[in-house]
Amino acid sequence: MEISVKSLTTCEVAPDGGAIALRFEDAAGRPAEVRVSLNQVGALIMTLPGLLEAALKARYGDQSLRYAYPLAAWVVEQSTDATQRIITLETEDGFKVRFSIPKAEQSLLGEALIQPAPEMTVKPN
């Protein structure tokens, strides 16, 4: 079954936390809902950024394009695993993503951030 989404209306977590519901209006104006189990939500979230970037490249025919979220805040915290830290990156509108970083990668990330950015050509969209 193919459904064309006109607009996302609401998103909700099931009372038991076992699923999420994505509610939207289809192209004909009818309400519709997709329920995704907690087990599949992570797979969905991991898939969407790659699909978004592939669509952007296909639409504009430019493989150098990237979809970048403006960073508004970040937090680094210690994980319960002493060999890992957790970094949270957040946009102004509340989108957050967290990564666990192994100890060896922490230093490499810090060093990469203090290095001058390589010269590049900026292409306006």
Summary of the structure (lengths in Angstrom):
residues: 125
radius of gyration: 18.9
end to end distance: 34.3
largest distance: 52.9
contacts: 231
relative contact order: 0.09
helix: 28%
strand: 35%
